[in-house]
Amino acid sequence: MGLLSKDIQSMDDLLLHGLHDIYYAEQEITKALPKMIDQATNRDLSQGLKNHLEETRKQIERLDQVFKKLGKTPQSTDCPAIDGLIKEADKTAGEVEDKSVLDAAIIASAQAVEHYEIARYGTLIAWAEELGHDDIVRFLNTNLNEEKAANTKLNTVALRKGVNRKAAS
């Protein structure tokens, strides 16, 4: 739009902006996860991150379907939130010497990303429902449920698989 008008004129525009945001975020996550996988020393953590990388690629495919159902071309817009979370994860990882502590830091960083995605998908679902876009809610719900499951798996690795305990000793 022009210099004097704003890009978001309606709730539909806001939904589309949010979809562009999460589309960008998911793409950036697929770039960041391989580094985290390489840094992880805990087998369960490394495998969980690998699994989530594959899930994230499928989430992008679902978002492609969402755009298609809306009659829009998939595109992204810069997301300073995800950029900041990834930058912080890299910075923290670079400051950790002990590999056990690094695994705990990786989990914390990954959970920060999951929490952002959970919040974003929850909002997008609410907006899509309000706007009557029931045809896209299923795709967004699937992505949301996978993000929630990934967060739960990270909790399990940290607490039940002993990553936090090992880092503390």
C-alpha positions as CSV (number, residue, x, y, z in Angstrom):
1,M,0.0,0.0,0.0
2,G,1.0,3.6,-0.2
3,L,2.9,5.8,2.2
4,L,-0.1,7.3,3.8
5,S,-2.2,4.1,4.2
6,K,-1.6,1.1,6.5
7,D,-1.2,-2.4,5.1
8,I,-3.6,-4.0,7.6
9,Q,-7.1,-2.7,6.9
10,S,-9.3,-5.5,8.1
11,M,-9.3,-8.7,10.2
12,D,-8.7,-10.7,7.1
13,D,-5.6,-8.6,6.5
14,L,-4.5,-9.3,10.0
15,L,-5.0,-13.0,9.6
16,L,-3.0,-12.9,6.4
17,H,-0.2,-10.9,8.1
18,G,-0.1,-13.5,10.9
19,L,0.1,-16.3,8.4
20,H,3.0,-14.5,6.6
21,D,4.7,-14.2,10.0
22,I,4.4,-17.9,11.0
23,Y,5.4,-18.9,7.5
24,Y,8.6,-17.0,7.9
25,A,9.1,-18.4,11.4
26,E,8.7,-22.0,10.3
27,Q,11.2,-21.5,7.4
28,E,13.8,-19.9,9.8
29,I,13.3,-22.7,12.2
30,T,14.2,-25.2,9.5
31,K,17.4,-23.3,9.0
32,A,18.2,-23.2,12.8
33,L,17.4,-26.7,13.8
34,P,20.3,-28.5,12.0
35,K,22.8,-26.4,14.0
36,M,21.0,-27.3,17.3
37,I,21.0,-31.0,16.2
38,D,24.7,-30.9,15.6
39,Q,25.4,-29.2,19.0
40,A,23.2,-31.6,21.0
41,T,25.0,-34.5,22.8
42,N,22.0,-36.1,24.4
43,R,20.7,-38.9,22.1
44,D,17.0,-38.3,22.9
45,L,17.4,-34.5,22.4
46,S,19.2,-34.9,19.1
47,Q,16.6,-37.4,17.8
48,G,13.7,-35.2,19.0
49,L,15.1,-32.2,17.2
50,K,15.6,-34.3,14.0
51,N,11.9,-35.5,14.3
52,H,10.7,-31.9,14.8
53,L,12.7,-30.7,11.8
54,E,10.7,-33.1,9.6
55,E,7.5,-32.0,11.3
56,T,8.3,-28.4,10.7
57,R,8.8,-29.1,7.0
58,K,5.3,-30.7,7.0
59,Q,3.9,-27.7,8.8
60,I,5.2,-25.5,6.0
61,E,3.4,-27.7,3.5
62,R,0.2,-27.3,5.6
63,L,0.7,-23.6,5.6
64,D,1.0,-23.8,1.8
65,Q,-2.4,-25.4,1.8
66,V,-3.8,-22.7,4.0
67,F,-2.6,-20.0,1.6
68,K,-4.1,-22.0,-1.3
69,K,-7.5,-22.3,0.4
70,L,-7.5,-18.6,0.9
71,G,-6.6,-18.0,-2.7
72,K,-3.3,-16.4,-1.8
73,T,0.3,-17.1,-2.8
74,P,2.4,-18.4,0.1
75,Q,4.8,-15.6,1.3
76,S,6.5,-14.5,4.4
77,T,7.2,-11.3,6.2
78,D,10.1,-10.7,8.6
79,C,9.4,-11.9,12.1
80,P,11.6,-10.1,14.5
81,A,10.3,-12.3,17.4
82,I,11.6,-15.5,15.8
83,D,14.8,-13.8,14.6
84,G,15.4,-12.7,18.2
85,L,14.8,-16.1,19.7
86,I,17.1,-17.8,17.2
87,K,19.8,-15.1,17.7
88,E,19.5,-15.5,21.5
89,A,19.8,-19.3,21.1
90,D,23.0,-19.0,19.1
91,K,24.5,-16.5,21.5
92,T,23.7,-18.6,24.5
93,A,25.0,-21.8,22.9
94,G,28.2,-20.0,22.0
95,E,28.8,-19.1,25.7
96,V,28.3,-22.6,27.1
97,E,31.5,-24.7,27.5
98,D,30.1,-27.8,29.2
99,K,28.3,-30.1,26.8
100,S,25.8,-31.2,29.4
101,V,24.9,-27.6,30.2
102,L,24.7,-26.9,26.4
103,D,22.0,-29.6,26.1
104,A,19.9,-27.9,28.8
105,A,20.4,-24.6,27.0
106,I,19.3,-26.0,23.7
107,I,16.1,-27.4,25.3
108,A,15.4,-24.0,26.9
109,S,15.9,-22.2,23.5
110,A,13.8,-24.8,21.6
111,Q,11.0,-24.4,24.2
112,A,11.1,-20.6,23.8
113,V,10.5,-21.1,20.1
114,E,7.7,-23.7,20.7
115,H,6.0,-21.3,23.1
116,Y,6.1,-18.5,20.4
117,E,4.6,-20.9,17.8
118,I,1.9,-22.1,20.2
119,A,0.9,-18.5,20.9
120,R,0.9,-17.6,17.2
121,Y,-1.1,-20.7,16.0
122,G,-3.6,-20.3,18.8
123,T,-4.3,-16.7,17.7
124,L,-4.5,-17.6,14.0
125,I,-7.0,-20.3,14.8
126,A,-9.2,-17.9,16.8
127,W,-9.1,-15.4,14.0
128,A,-9.8,-17.9,11.3
129,E,-12.7,-19.3,13.3
130,E,-14.1,-15.8,13.8
131,L,-13.8,-15.0,10.1
132,G,-15.5,-18.2,9.1
133,H,-12.4,-19.8,7.5
134,D,-13.2,-23.2,8.8
135,D,-11.4,-24.8,5.8
136,I,-8.0,-23.7,7.2
137,V,-8.6,-24.3,10.9
138,R,-7.9,-28.0,10.6
139,F,-4.4,-27.3,9.1
140,L,-3.6,-24.7,11.8
141,N,-4.9,-27.0,14.6
142,T,-2.6,-29.8,13.3
143,N,0.4,-27.5,13.4
144,L,-0.6,-26.3,16.9
145,N,-1.0,-29.8,18.2
146,E,2.5,-30.7,16.9
147,E,4.0,-27.7,18.5
148,K,2.4,-28.6,21.9
149,A,3.6,-32.1,21.5
150,A,7.2,-30.9,20.7
151,N,7.2,-28.8,23.8
152,T,6.0,-31.8,25.9
153,K,8.8,-34.0,24.4
154,L,11.4,-31.3,25.3
155,N,10.1,-31.3,28.9
156,T,10.4,-35.0,29.0
157,V,14.0,-35.0,27.7
158,A,14.9,-32.2,30.2
159,L,13.2,-33.7,33.3
160,R,12.7,-37.5,32.8
161,K,15.6,-38.3,30.5
162,G,18.0,-36.5,32.9
163,V,19.3,-33.6,30.8
164,N,18.7,-31.0,33.6
165,R,20.0,-33.4,36.3
166,K,23.2,-34.1,34.3
167,A,23.7,-30.4,33.6
168,A,23.3,-29.6,37.3
169,S,25.9,-32.2,38.4
